[in-house]
Amino acid sequence: MQLWRISSVLLLSLTIAACSGSSKVRKPADLVNVTNQVELAEVWSTSVGSSLPANFRPVVAGDHVFAASMRGTLSKLSIQTGRVVWEASVPEKLSIGPGSDGKTTVVISSEGNVFAFDEAGKNIWKSPLGSEVLSDPIVAGGIVVIRTLDNRFIGLDAANGKRRWIYQRQQSPLSLRVGYGMLLVGNDAVITGFAGGRFGAMALGNGGLIWESAVSFPKGFSEIERLNDVTSRPSLEEGRICIVSYQGKIGCAELRTGNLVWSKDFSSYTGTAQSAEFVFAADEKSHVTAYRASDGVQVWQNTQLTWRDVGEPLAIGRVVLMGDKQGYVHLLNQNSGEMVSRIRHDSSPVSAAPIAAGGVIIIASQGGKIAAYRPR
C-alpha cells in the first residue's frame, strides 16, 4: 500500500484554514520600529545561486564555508574574505545542501545520487541511493551519513562511497515531507528526530541506535491531527539536548541517556537554540519564546514577528538571531525578548540558522545571497 505524505506548507495551510476559515490570519506582522543596539557590519557578501523553493543550509568546516544551489553549483568560500576557493558543477539538480568535514564535501541530487568532492573540488565518487533525500548530510569520522525519505539512514565510506552500514526505521502512515535535521556530537554520534514525537542517538561508526526517547505523543482523531514529528535539528549545550516537535512539545533531555528532564506544550518545525541559561524557539505563528533551560519555566514571549515565518535561531552572546521570509534578520535580547536590532540581508527568505564562526556570523538566504557580518 502506498504511503502518502504531505508537505509542511500544505499542512500548515490546512491547519490554518480549519481554524480560521480565512487566509488573512497569515498576513505577516508589520515591522516594529527598532533602534539598533547591536550593529552587524557586513564584511563580505556573494551569491552562490538560488535554492528556492527549498532551504539549502551552508556548512562550515575549518576556515571555509560550503554552499550549494539547486541548479547544481557547489562553492567553497573563505570565511574571512568570501573569496571563492573553488566552484564545482554537479551534472544533476540538487535536492539538499552540502555536508562537509573540510576534506570531503558531498551533495545529493534530486535523482537520489550522492556526489563527493575532495579538498581541491575534484569529484571523487558518485553513489546512488535509490530514494529521495531532503535532509542535510553529515560528514565526519570518515563516514557520510545520509537520511532518505523512505526512513533509511545510510553510512557511506567518505573515501570511496561504498556502503558501511544501514539503519531502517519503520514507515509512518503519514509524516511531514520535509528534511529531518541531524546533529553531530563529536565524531561519535548523531542526534536526530523521528516521526511520532520521538528522537534518538545513533552511533556514527555502525549506525546502531544508542538510545531513543519521546518528547511528545500523537493526539487527536484524524491522521493530520496526529502528525507529531520531530523534524528540526536538535540543539546541544553543556550536555543538554533540546528538541521540539510539530503539534507536540518542546523539551530538553540528558545527552548521555536521552532521559527527558522537562517538556512543555509547543509546536514548531524550525528548531531550538540554547544559551547556558535559556532555550529559544519560534512556534508556527512565529511567536518567539524563551524557557529556562534547567526546568522549562517560560521566561518571556515575543509576538512582534507573528506570521513572518522566522527560521532556525542562533543564540550567541547576549542575543538570539533569526531570519524571516522577507529576508530580514531580527536580533532579540536573550534575557528580556526585546527587539534590539534588525538588518535586511536579502529580499528572499532567510530560513537557515545563522552560523557563528571565525569571529563573524554567516547568513544565507534561499535566494542565494551569503554574507559574513561582524557584530559590534
ZAMARGU-4260 file (C-alpha; in steps of 0.2 Angstrom, whole numbers, plus 5000, padded with zeros to 4 digits):
<rodrens>
0) 5000/5000/5000 | 5007/5017/4995 | 5011/5029/5010 | 5005/5046/5007 | 5015/5061/5013
5) 5010/5079/5015 | 5021/5094/5013 | 5023/5106/5028 | 5017/5121/5018 | 5001/5112/5013
10) 4999/5105/5031 | 5000/5122/5038 | 4988/5129/5026 | 4975/5116/5030 | 4978/5119/5049
15) 4976/5137/5047 | 4961/5136/5036 | 4952/5124/5048 | 4955/5136/5062 | 4950/5152/5054
20) 4942/5149/5038 | 4952/5164/5031 | 4969/5167/5024 | 4970/5184/5031 | 4976/5177/5048
25) 4993/5173/5039 | 4997/5192/5035 | 5014/5195/5042 | 5015/5207/5056 | 5022/5225/5051
30) 5040/5228/5056 | 5041/5237/5073 | 5052/5252/5074 | 5069/5247/5082 | 5084/5257/5087
35) 5099/5246/5083 | 5108/5242/5100 | 5119/5229/5091 | 5127/5233/5074 | 5130/5219/5062
40) 5143/5226/5049 | 5144/5217/5033 | 5162/5210/5030 | 5158/5202/5013 | 5144/5195/5003
45) 5142/5185/4987 | 5129/5174/4978 | 5130/5155/4977 | 5114/5153/4967 | 5096/5150/4972
50) 5089/5135/4982 | 5071/5142/4980 | 5059/5135/4985 | 5070/5123/4995 | 5081/5128/5010
55) 5099/5124/5007 | 5109/5127/5023 | 5128/5131/5021 | 5140/5122/5032 | 5156/5127/5040
60) 5172/5116/5041 | 5188/5124/5047 | 5191/5141/5039 | 5179/5138/5025 | 5160/5138/5021
65) 5152/5127/5009 | 5136/5131/5000 | 5126/5125/4985 | 5112/5130/4973 | 5098/5119/4967
70) 5105/5120/4949 | 5120/5110/4954 | 5134/5123/4959 | 5144/5119/4974 | 5155/5133/4981
75) 5169/5133/4994 | 5172/5150/5001 | 5184/5158/5014 | 5175/5163/5030 | 5186/5178/5032
80) 5186/5186/5015 | 5172/5177/5005 | 5184/5173/4991 | 5179/5158/4981 | 5192/5144/4983
85) 5184/5133/4971 | 5167/5130/4962 | 5161/5113/4956 | 5147/5109/4945 | 5136/5094/4948
90) 5128/5087/4932 | 5111/5085/4941 | 5099/5097/4950 | 5101/5096/4969 | 5088/5092/4982
95) 5098/5097/4998 | 5113/5107/5003 | 5131/5101/5007 | 5139/5091/5021 | 5157/5093/5024
100) 5171/5089/5036 | 5183/5100/5026 | 5191/5085/5017 | 5176/5078/5009 | 5161/5088/5003
105) 5145/5079/4997 | 5129/5085/4989 | 5114/5075/4984 | 5104/5076/4968 | 5085/5075/4965
110) 5089/5059/4956 | 5095/5052/4973 | 5114/5052/4969 | 5127/5057/4981 | 5142/5066/4973
115) 5158/5068/4983 | 5172/5081/4981 | 5189/5082/4988 | 5198/5097/4996 | 5203/5103/4979
120) 5185/5102/4972 | 5188/5087/4962 | 5173/5074/4960 | 5180/5058/4968 | 5165/5047/4968
125) 5146/5045/4965 | 5134/5034/4974 | 5116/5030/4970 | 5104/5029/4985 | 5088/5024/4976
130) 5077/5036/4986 | 5074/5055/4988 | 5084/5065/5001 | 5078/5081/5009 | 5089/5080/5025
135) 5106/5088/5026 | 5120/5075/5025 | 5134/5074/5038 | 5152/5070/5035 | 5163/5065/5050
140) 5175/5052/5056 | 5177/5045/5038 | 5158/5042/5036 | 5145/5051/5026 | 5128/5049/5035
145) 5113/5051/5023 | 5094/5051/5029 | 5082/5046/5015 | 5063/5050/5013 | 5059/5031/5015
150) 5066/5031/5033 | 5083/5024/5030 | 5099/5030/5037 | 5114/5025/5027 | 5133/5027/5031
155) 5144/5028/5016 | 5163/5027/5017 | 5169/5045/5014 | 5184/5039/5004 | 5175/5029/4991
160) 5156/5030/4993 | 5154/5012/4997 | 5141/5007/5010 | 5147/5004/5028 | 5130/5002/5036
165) 5112/5005/5035 | 5098/5008/5048 | 5080/5006/5043 | 5066/5015/5053 | 5048/5009/5051
170) 5037/5019/5040 | 5024/5030/5047 | 5006/5031/5039 | 5008/5050/5037 | 5023/5061/5041
175) 5029/5078/5035 | 5038/5079/5019 | 5052/5089/5025 | 5070/5087/5029 | 5074/5080/5046
180) 5089/5089/5055 | 5103/5079/5061 | 5116/5085/5074 | 5134/5078/5075 | 5140/5075/5093
185) 5159/5074/5092 | 5164/5061/5080 | 5154/5048/5089 | 5136/5050/5087 | 5122/5058/5078
190) 5106/5065/5086 | 5090/5066/5076 | 5071/5067/5077 | 5059/5054/5071 | 5040/5053/5067
195) 5028/5052/5082 | 5037/5064/5093 | 5052/5053/5096 | 5071/5057/5095 | 5087/5047/5097
200) 5106/5045/5096 | 5114/5034/5083 | 5132/5028/5083 | 5142/5036/5069 | 5153/5021/5067
205) 5140/5007/5064 | 5123/5016/5063 | 5117/5007/5079 | 5104/5015/5090 | 5112/5021/5106
210) 5096/5027/5114 | 5078/5033/5109 | 5066/5044/5119 | 5050/5054/5116 | 5046/5072/5119
215) 5028/5071/5114 | 5015/5059/5109 | 5002/5060/5094 | 4984/5065/5099 | 4968/5069/5090
220) 4957/5059/5079 | 4962/5062/5061 | 4979/5057/5054 | 4983/5076/5051 | 4979/5080/5069
225) 4990/5066/5075 | 5005/5072/5065 | 5018/5074/5078 | 5036/5073/5070 | 5052/5080/5077
230) 5059/5087/5061 | 5070/5101/5066 | 5088/5099/5071 | 5091/5097/5090 | 5102/5109/5099
235) 5116/5105/5111 | 5123/5115/5126 | 5133/5108/5141 | 5127/5090/5139 | 5109/5096/5137
240) 5099/5091/5121 | 5084/5101/5117 | 5071/5096/5104 | 5054/5102/5098 | 5040/5093/5089
245) 5027/5099/5077 | 5009/5099/5085 | 5018/5092/5101 | 5030/5099/5114 | 5047/5107/5117
250) 5059/5099/5129 | 5076/5095/5135 | 5085/5079/5139 | 5101/5072/5145 | 5113/5069/5131
255) 5121/5053/5139 | 5104/5044/5141 | 5091/5053/5132 | 5080/5055/5148 | 5068/5069/5147
260) 5071/5082/5160 | 5056/5093/5156 | 5044/5097/5142 | 5030/5110/5138 | 5016/5111/5125
265) 5023/5119/5109 | 5023/5116/5090 | 5037/5121/5079 | 5047/5114/5063 | 5061/5127/5064
270) 5070/5120/5080 | 5078/5127/5095 | 5094/5137/5101 | 5102/5137/5118 | 5112/5148/5129
275) 5119/5142/5146 | 5103/5148/5154 | 5089/5148/5141 | 5081/5138/5127 | 5074/5148/5112
280) 5061/5143/5099 | 5048/5150/5087 | 5031/5142/5085 | 5020/5140/5070 | 5014/5158/5072
285) 5032/5165/5073 | 5030/5169/5092 | 5047/5168/5100 | 5048/5160/5117 | 5062/5158/5130
290) 5062/5144/5143 | 5073/5142/5157 | 5085/5128/5152 | 5085/5119/5169 | 5067/5117/5172
295) 5057/5124/5157 | 5049/5139/5166 | 5044/5151/5152 | 5054/5167/5154 | 5047/5178/5140
300) 5037/5178/5124 | 5039/5190/5109 | 5024/5191/5097 | 5031/5205/5086 | 5035/5193/5072
305) 5018/5185/5070 | 5017/5175/5053 | 5033/5182/5047 | 5039/5163/5045 | 5055/5165/5055
310) 5068/5152/5053 | 5080/5142/5064 | 5088/5153/5078 | 5105/5156/5083 | 5109/5161/5101
315) 5126/5170/5103 | 5132/5182/5116 | 5118/5192/5123 | 5106/5190/5108 | 5096/5177/5098
320) 5095/5179/5079 | 5083/5173/5066 | 5079/5177/5049 | 5061/5179/5041 | 5053/5176/5024
325) 5056/5194/5018 | 5074/5192/5021 | 5076/5202/5037 | 5086/5196/5052 | 5080/5200/5069
330) 5090/5201/5085 | 5081/5199/5102 | 5089/5201/5119 | 5091/5184/5127 | 5086/5190/5144
335) 5070/5200/5140 | 5065/5196/5122 | 5066/5214/5117 | 5070/5218/5099 | 5087/5226/5099
340) 5092/5226/5081 | 5087/5221/5063 | 5096/5220/5046 | 5089/5217/5029 | 5100/5203/5022
345) 5091/5200/5006 | 5073/5200/4998 | 5071/5181/4999 | 5068/5171/5014 | 5082/5168/5027
350) 5077/5151/5034 | 5093/5143/5039 | 5101/5146/5056 | 5115/5159/5055 | 5132/5152/5059
355) 5145/5159/5071 | 5162/5155/5065 | 5179/5164/5064 | 5173/5179/5073 | 5159/5183/5061
360) 5141/5177/5058 | 5137/5169/5042 | 5120/5172/5035 | 5112/5164/5019 | 5096/5167/5010
365) 5086/5154/5000 | 5089/5166/4985 | 5107/5163/4986 | 5115/5178/4995 | 5128/5173/5008
370) 5137/5185/5018 | 5148/5187/5034 | 5144/5200/5047 | 5154/5206/5061 | 5145/5211/5077
375) 5150/5227/5085
</rodrens>
